[in-house]
Amino acid sequence: MTHSPKQPVSVLVVIHTSELDVLLLERAAHLGFWQSVTGSREGDEPLIVTAQREVAEETGIFRPLDDFRDWSLSNTYEIFEEWRHRYAPGVTRNVEHVFSLCVPTRITVTTAPDEHRAWQWLPWREAARLCFSWSNRDAIQILAARYPPST
């Protein structure tokens, strides 16, 4: 089966509780690489649909589109050399669009074993420190400013 190249357009979805506990996933192929849900757009799907699909695929969490918040924020970064084979020849940069999803409590998730080997909920400061990606770290820090923890 032939796969089409991935689009250099993706989403980052910060899943959190109202207390700002943040869900992080550890990449299966890279021990110690912790991140929020990420994934590339497929076809011409709206980015919010990409966010919903990736959350369901990577965590087993399915929420209606209205539960997702589009931050109208994007980051452009260089694609790691080891992952460039997934894209069309010559593609070296990706544009990542940031979303968030607030869930009522620290819920149990079901990860996709080919993508992630572990998961954990952490207070937002710890989660930001643990992220390997600068854009993910920054998004979690912005989360705390945008949505202060409920008391």
N, C-alpha and C positions, 0 to 999 in steps of 0.2 A: 504494500500500500504506500502511495506517495503522499507526503504531507506538504501542504502549502507553507511557504515561509511565514513565520510569525510577523505580525504587524509591529512596528516600533511605536506602538501606542498602547499604554497599559493603565491599569488602575492600582491604587494603593488604598486599602480599606482598613481603617483603624477601628477595630471592634472593642467596645468599652462598656462599662457599667456607669450608672449615674455617679458612683463614687470615684470614678476614673481609674478603676482597675482595667488593665489593658491585656487583651489576649495576644500572645506571641506564639509563633510556630517555628520549630527548628527545621531547617532544610535537611532533607534526607541525604543529599550528596555532600553536604558540608557541615560536619559536626561543629557546633558552636555558632553557626550563622542563624541568628534569631530575627524574625521579621513578622510584620502584620501580613494579612492576606494581600497577595499581588497577583496580577495576571493580565494577559494581553487580550485586546479586543478581537473578537472573531467576526469576520465579514464586516457588515456595516451596522452592527448592533449599537444602539445608544450606549454611552459609557455607563450610565446607571444600571443598565441591564448587564453589562460586563461585570460591574461590581456585585450585583445580586448573584449572578452565575458563579463567579469565582468564590464567593463566600460559601455558597452551597457546596461546590465541588471540594473545597479545601477544608471545610469544617463540619459539613452536614447541617449547618444552620440555614434555614430558609425563612426569609422575612419578606414581606411585601415591599415593593419599590418605594412606597411612601415612608418607610422606616429609614431609608438611606439618605444621608445628607451629602450633597455635592458642595464641596468647599469652594468651587470655582478657583482652584489653585492647581497649577501644574509645575512639574519639575522636569528639566531636561538633563539627562546624564549619559555618560559613555557606557555602552554595554560591555560587560566583562568579556575579554577575548575568548574565554572558554565557552561562552554562550552565543557567540556571533554566528556559529554555523546554523542556528535556528532561524536566522533572518536571511533576507535576500542578500546576494553579494553586494558588498560596499556599504551596507547599513551598519553604522557604528554608534548611533545615538538613539535614545528612546525618550518619548514624552510620556510622563506618568501623571495621571490625574488623581487627585486626593478626594476620598470620600470617608465618611464615618458611619458607624452603625452602633447605636446604643441598645444594649440588651438589659433585661431587668436584673440579672444577677450573674455571678460567675457560673456559667453553664458548662456542662460536659460537652466536648466536641469530638467528632470523628474525623481524623485527618486522612488525607489521601496518602497511603504509605509510599507511593513512588515520588511524592513531593516533600512530605514532612515526616519526621521520625518522632517528634514530641511536641507537646504544647504546654503552656502554663499561663496563668493569670498573674499579673504583677501590678503593684501600684504604679501609676504613670511615670514617676521619676526613675524607678528601677527599670521599667520597660524601655524607656528612652535610652538609658545607659547601655542596655544589653543589645540594642539593634546594631547590626553590622552596617546598615545603610544610613547615610547622612540624611536622606530625604525622609526616611521612616522616623528617625530620631527627631527631626525637626517637626514632623507632623504631630507626633505625640506631645511635644512641647507646646505646639500651637493649640492642641486639643485642650490642654489645661487652661489656657487663656480664653478660649472660645466658650467652653462649657465647664465653668468652675464646678467642683464636686458639690453634690447636694448634701445638705446636713440634716 
